[in-house]
């Protein structure tokens, strides 16, 4: 007798791959819709613990907490925006000064590497003749202007979505318990609760560590007398949301500008470079993991691939949401039996998650820290 082959698993995996491709195409085409919604959800998860604290500790009504928080955010964004616009305007006004500094540095480099140098041409004319970067700079400037216009256009949408999602978060967990009835109710509610808890913790810790990074960079650049300290602090805050690469880019940009401003004096440049390295190293490698607690369990390779994928999909916003999206995907894979091997491959440990096939007996939804990650994968019916 011929042995019967079960094609259910290969067919399921094939359909899963095709579904992922179709969803990626949909997310790419409809990015103008999904990007503001995703940002609003993540921002809401950042501020939810603060609202809960105000509500429980100070007995402030949930609605009043949201309105106070919204007012503070609008004031902060307005102040930071005006300071950034002032810094950019000042940069434009002082451009001749910095071009002269750039020309001095470029002449030194040209003398060292025996590059052609024409004193009658401007800096960019010399660079364009040597490196051919004119078209690249034009394309980058056009792309940056479009991104800024798009960001300003989406800012109101993100604020509005965040407001309504914060109102909705108050009863979200209760609705989840009512929504998923049946044998899988316990597992589904635990999975979704775990997603909310992990993403909320990650985004909250990342937000406040990034804010602390920006404030330290702001204070350090003010102390050394560097121009546009608000701009460098803001860049450190924003780019710190991008794992691994964001802090490197921020440090390089700030250090290069310090070199241009303080040339040929090395002491302030060394101070700024050490400041950027020290802040990102201490906060990123010691303070953040200590506050974060349980590791997110993602492989460094998975993080890099996710940054590439989500960056291609949604640009700069994709780089920010890449890690939370992969955390959500990993938790889903941990709780679905046929996808459980993917969760192990995505992890950074050789120890698989121990499973408990029995759902919670009561109506209380335990979190992952209380259960010690004993929540097993959902069995396919």
C-alpha positions, 0 to 999 in steps of 0.5 A: 500500500502506498503511504499517504502523505499529509500536505496540510502543513506545506499548503498552510505554510505556502498560503502563509507566505503568499498572505505575507506578500499580499499584506506587504503589498497592501501596506506599501500601497496604503501607507498613507492610511496605515502609517498614521494609525500604527504611529497613533497606536504605539504612541497611545501605548507609550502614554497609557501607563502614565494615564493609568497612574494618574487615574489610580493614584490621584483619582483623576478621571480617565477623560481628564487625564487624556485631555491633560496629556494631550494639552502637554503634548501639543504645547511640547510639540509647538515649543520644540517645533518653533525652536527647530524652525528657528535653528534651521533658519539660523543655519540658512543665515549662517551658511556662508560661515560654515561653507568657509569652514567646510572649504578649509577642511576640504582643502586640508583633505585634498592636500593630504590625498592629492585631490584637485582643488580649485580655490575659485569654486565653491565647496559644492562645486569642488565636491561635485567635480570630484565625487559626482554627488550633485544629483544625489544631493538634489534627490535627497533634498527633494525626498526630505522636503516631501517627507517633511510635508508628509509628516506635517500633514499626518501630524494632526491625523496621528494626534486625532487617532491617538486621542480616540485610541486612548479613550478605547484602551480603558475597556480594551482588555474587558472587550477582548475577554468577551470577544474570544469565547470558547476553548481558545478564549484563555489562550487568545486573551493571554496572547493579546494581553502579552502583546499589549504588555510587551509593546507598551513596556518596550515603547515606554522604556524606549521613549523615556530613554530616548528623551533622556538621551536627547536632554543629555545631548542638549545639555552637553552641546550647550555646555561646550558652546555648540551651535543649534543644541536643540537640533542635536538634542532632537536628532538624538531623541528621534534617531534613538528609536532606531535600534543599533543604527540610530545612535550611530547616525546621530553621533556621526552627524553631531560630531561632524558638525562639531568638527566644522564649527570648532576647526582647528581646535580639537578639544571641543570636537573630542568632547562632543564625540565622547559625549555621544559615544558615552551617552549612547553606550551607557544608556543603550547597553546598561540603563535601558536593558536594566529598566526593560527587564525581560529581554524581547527575545529577538535575534540581532539578525532578525532585528536587522532584517526587520529594519531593512524590511519595514524601512523599505515598506514605510521609510523612516516610520518603518524603522521606528516601528520595526521592533514592535512589529517583530515582537507582535509577530513573535508572540503570535508565533509562540501561541500558534502551534504550526508557527511555533518553530518560527518563534524559536528561529526568531529568538536569540536563545537556544532554550525554547519557550516551555508550554502549558497546554491548559488555558487559564482556569479563571477569568484573570488574564495573567501576564507573561512575567507572572506565568514565566512564559508558560503560555503554550501555542494554540492548537489548530482545531 
